[in-house]
Amino acid sequence: MAGLTFRAWLRATFVPLLVCITLLGGSVLMVVPEAQTQFLNSLGWVGIGKVLLSKTTPVIVSSVSDGGWGTSPSIVASNGAATFTLNVGTGGTATTGSVTLPTASTGWNCFVIDRTTNVVTRETSTTTTVVTVTAASAWTASSVLQYWCAAY
């Protein structure tokens, strides 16, 4: 920092960051490029440089043949793994289904709602790459689920 004022150092350090800040219930989540990881970790910002949100589109991994989703489920719209909508398919008997997401450090925390019929749906298991959700009762044919996911 020799030769720099604090203001110049701060501008040189933080302005180049491509920082995405999302306020979720008062918590601040940050996504920063790898180039700034070492500096921020030295300040005690543990976890910086790991996946939190991802632009990778989720992939449906279970189907009616293995007890999940209905016939022909699909990702309707996606802003990557951070938020996406999923059509559960037809049949009207499915109560569970899984999607593959990018590799997280520990797992994924997903909040899911049924936008079509409001059937209570929640995440019931997670691995570093797969999230499984279960509904309280069968989704109606072609119900659309809204996901919001963050890695942990």
Steps between C-alpha positions, in 0.01 A plus 500: 500500500806721495444812291122453488242681705249275670232624260714415194586159644133429572399604147780293342408197709122494497382686188642231264308233686202369315299482817145377497326574825164350578307586810314199635328559829768742613792277401749614240634243257798582279638340187848619405753400235786267592751786462369662818459180702839504674462860617146452629589172672784683677231729645313195631238474227501122507334325208569767241594339170265204546179448305206685652286563193551356154399586144501130406152377407373217723436155354207274589640170629200299607195400303174308529691174444692542827214643703564869444331778303234425242532419130717749307603741777692805378692808607264779389726800562837539664736764625741221577481305824425815701138514390303292253157357429425135439191338349440175693359325192172319452338215685394669820644239738859617562596633843879506470770591252867589469716742304874516446672829578868602470736360764471683834743477792250322725152509348215718378236689694191536280172671575224360275138603447229354279383797291210307348305347788702602807567142614752519785836400351836495676856384457537160667858406413810646343847394396771717349326463162142372543197654668187295566164660579185340636140623493242453775264356238524422128565794270230551239603431140735767367534684832781756490744513792708811570849432646740739674830324578831592660798276562653453842 
